[in-house]
Amino acid sequence: MGVEIIESIKAALIDLKLREGASLTEVRSQYLEKTSHPKFLKVMGPDETLKKEFLKYHVAYLSVLKFTRENDPEAAAASDADLSFYPKEQIFRLHMNQGVYYFLNQDYIKASEKFQEAYKFNNQDPMVLIYLGILLLKRKNYYAAEKYFKEAVTIDKNNEDGWFYLAENYFKAGEFKKALPMYDTVKNLNPSRAEIAPRIKEIREKLGEIPGSKKSKKGEPKKGSWLSRLLGKSPD
């Protein structure tokens, strides 16, 4: 057994704040506790620090899991048997974490498989619905994604991510009039969310609700356009 491997396992246990010699069951429990922190609900957002922290815990868990299965199969088998006694919520979380891990590594097929497994354990969790919707949104399957996002906000009317991705889904589909009130809902739930103001401004420009945008407020052609010249209007 190489020194480097031993040191990597020690580092993994340190990352999980565990002592040397911790059992795989203890490692799994600690890993689930760390990754169940509410802040990781935002891990698929733009915060790179949050992503790195999640990946640190997940990779540490995978390292210890692999090491134990290769070097102590009996202990690994006993720990795996313990899974049958875990609450369904924890099994659900394991699948969710695996899905997030694959998503962050841009393996969207495996991410979808893991989120579908999580969905089988709990189809009322807003986040698994949102994650499944995001994967469909990436594939431009706006109709199917809409269903998941709508279901998420039906379950939790205060879930700002559900409303945000529903708005994004409409925006990407070019349904700007549907997107605008969704963004307004997100703004009411979280006024400090940075992505909202630029999106709302962009939509209003596209809809011609801002002076100087491509359309006038009343739907008239922009001054100086080919249509205004054709109609004999001054380009001033």
C-alpha positions in Angstrom: 0.0 0.0 0.0 1.6 3.2 -1.1 2.5 6.1 1.2 0.8 8.5 -1.2 -2.5 6.6 -0.9 -2.3 6.5 2.9 -1.7 10.3 2.9 -4.6 10.9 0.5 -6.9 9.0 2.8 -5.7 10.9 5.8 -6.3 14.2 3.9 -9.8 13.0 3.0 -10.6 12.3 6.7 -9.3 15.7 7.6 -11.5 17.3 5.0 -14.5 15.5 6.6 -13.2 16.4 10.1 -12.9 12.8 11.1 -10.2 10.9 13.1 -8.0 8.2 11.6 -9.6 4.8 11.7 -13.2 6.2 11.4 -15.5 3.5 10.0 -17.1 3.8 6.6 -20.5 4.2 8.3 -19.1 7.2 10.3 -17.6 8.6 7.1 -20.9 8.4 5.3 -22.8 9.9 8.1 -20.4 12.8 8.4 -20.4 13.4 4.7 -24.2 13.5 4.6 -24.2 15.9 7.5 -21.7 18.2 5.8 -23.4 18.2 2.4 -26.9 18.6 3.8 -26.2 22.2 4.9 -28.8 24.6 3.4 -26.1 26.6 1.7 -25.6 23.7 -0.7 -29.0 24.2 -2.1 -27.3 26.9 -4.2 -24.4 24.7 -5.3 -25.6 24.6 -8.9 -25.5 28.4 -9.0 -22.6 30.8 -10.0 -20.8 30.6 -6.6 -17.5 28.8 -7.4 -16.4 28.7 -3.8 -19.5 26.8 -2.8 -18.9 24.3 -5.7 -15.3 23.7 -4.6 -16.4 23.1 -1.0 -19.1 20.6 -2.1 -16.7 18.8 -4.4 -14.1 18.6 -1.5 -16.5 16.7 0.7 -17.8 14.5 -2.1 -14.4 13.6 -3.4 -13.2 12.9 0.2 -16.1 10.5 0.7 -15.5 8.8 -2.7 -11.8 8.4 -1.8 -12.5 6.7 1.5 -15.3 4.6 0.0 -13.0 3.3 -2.8 -10.1 2.7 -0.4 -12.2 0.7 2.0 -13.8 -1.4 -0.7 -10.4 -2.3 -2.2 -8.6 -2.9 1.1 -11.3 -4.1 3.6 -14.1 -5.7 1.6 -15.8 -7.1 4.7 -16.0 -3.6 6.3 -17.3 -2.2 3.1 -19.9 -4.9 2.8 -21.0 -4.4 6.4 -21.3 -0.6 5.8 -23.3 -1.2 2.6 -25.6 -3.5 4.5 -26.2 -0.7 7.0 -27.7 1.4 4.1 -30.9 -0.7 4.4 -31.3 0.8 7.8 -30.7 4.4 6.7 -33.8 6.7 6.6 -35.1 7.2 3.1 -34.2 10.8 3.3 -30.5 9.9 3.6 -30.6 7.5 0.7 -32.3 10.3 -1.3 -29.5 12.7 -0.3 -26.9 10.2 -1.5 -28.5 10.1 -4.9 -28.9 13.8 -5.0 -25.3 14.4 -4.1 -24.1 12.0 -6.8 -26.3 13.9 -9.3 -24.9 17.2 -8.3 -21.3 15.8 -8.5 -21.9 14.6 -12.1 -23.7 17.9 -13.0 -20.7 19.9 -11.8 -18.4 17.7 -13.9 -20.7 18.3 -16.9 -21.7 14.6 -17.1 -25.4 15.4 -17.6 -26.5 11.9 -18.6 -25.2 10.4 -15.3 -26.5 13.4 -13.4 -30.0 12.8 -14.8 -29.8 9.1 -13.9 -29.0 10.0 -10.3 -31.6 12.7 -10.0 -34.2 10.2 -11.3 -33.1 7.7 -8.6 -33.6 10.4 -6.0 -37.0 11.3 -7.5 -38.1 7.7 -6.9 -37.4 8.1 -3.2 -39.0 11.5 -2.9 -40.9 13.1 -5.7 -42.1 16.0 -3.5 -38.7 17.6 -2.9 -38.6 20.9 -4.8 -34.8 20.7 -5.4 -34.9 17.3 -7.2 -37.6 18.7 -9.4 -35.6 21.9 -10.1 -32.5 19.9 -10.9 -34.3 17.7 -13.4 -35.8 20.8 -14.9 -32.4 22.4 -15.2 -31.1 19.4 -17.1 -34.0 19.6 -19.5 -33.5 23.4 -19.9 -29.9 22.7 -20.9 -31.2 20.4 -23.6 -33.7 23.2 -24.7 -36.6 20.9 -23.9 -38.5 23.9 -22.5 -41.9 22.2 -22.4 -40.8 19.3 -20.2 -38.6 21.6 -18.0 -41.6 23.9 -17.4 -43.5 21.0 -15.9 -40.8 20.3 -13.3 -40.4 24.0 -12.4 -44.1 24.5 -12.0 -44.4 21.5 -9.8 -41.5 22.8 -7.6 -43.2 26.1 -7.0 -46.5 24.5 -6.4 -45.0 22.5 -3.6 -43.1 25.5 -2.2 -44.4 28.8 -3.3 -41.5 30.6 -1.6 -38.8 28.7 -3.5 -37.0 31.4 -5.3 -34.9 29.0 -7.4 -38.0 27.4 -8.7 -39.4 30.7 -9.8 -36.0 31.8 -11.1 -35.6 28.8 -13.3 -39.2 28.9 -14.5 -38.5 32.5 -15.5 -35.3 31.4 -17.2 -37.1 28.6 -19.0 -39.6 31.1 -20.5 -36.9 33.6 -21.3 -34.8 31.0 -23.2 -38.0 29.9 -25.0 -38.6 33.5 -26.1 -41.8 33.8 -24.0 -40.8 37.1 -22.5 -44.3 38.1 -21.4 -44.5 34.9 -19.3 -41.0 35.3 -18.0 -41.4 38.9 -16.7 -43.8 38.2 -13.8 -41.7 35.2 -12.8 -38.7 37.4 -12.5 -40.7 39.9 -10.5 -41.7 37.1 -8.1 -38.1 36.2 -7.6 -37.3 39.8 -7.0 -40.0 40.0 -4.3 -38.6 36.9 -2.6 -35.0 38.0 -2.8 -34.4 41.6 -3.8 -30.6 41.1 -3.7 -30.5 38.4 -6.4 -28.0 39.8 -8.9 -29.3 38.1 -12.0 -32.8 39.6 -11.9 -32.4 43.3 -12.7 -30.4 42.7 -16.0 -32.9 40.1 -17.1 -35.9 42.4 -16.4 -34.2 45.2 -18.3 -33.4 43.0 -21.2 -37.0 41.7 -21.5 -38.4 45.2 -21.3 -36.1 46.3 -24.1 -37.2 43.3 -26.2 -40.8 44.2 -25.5 -40.2 47.8 -26.4 -41.1 49.1 -22.9 -37.9 51.1 -22.5 -37.4 54.3 -24.6 -34.7 53.8 -27.2 -35.3 50.1 -27.4 -36.0 48.3 -30.7 -39.7 48.9 -30.4 -41.5 51.9 -29.0 -43.8 51.6 -26.0 -46.8 51.6 -28.3 -45.3 49.1 -30.8 -44.3 51.8 -33.3 -41.1 51.3 -35.3 -37.9 52.8 -33.9 -37.0 56.2 -35.2 -34.5 56.0 -38.1 -35.3 52.4 -38.9 -36.0 51.3 -42.5 -39.7 51.1 -41.7 -39.9 54.7 -40.4 -38.1 55.9 -43.6 -40.5 53.8 -45.7 -43.4 55.5 -44.0 -41.9 58.9 -44.6 -41.1 59.6 -41.0 -38.2 61.8 -40.0 -35.1 59.9 -38.8 -34.6 62.5 -36.1 
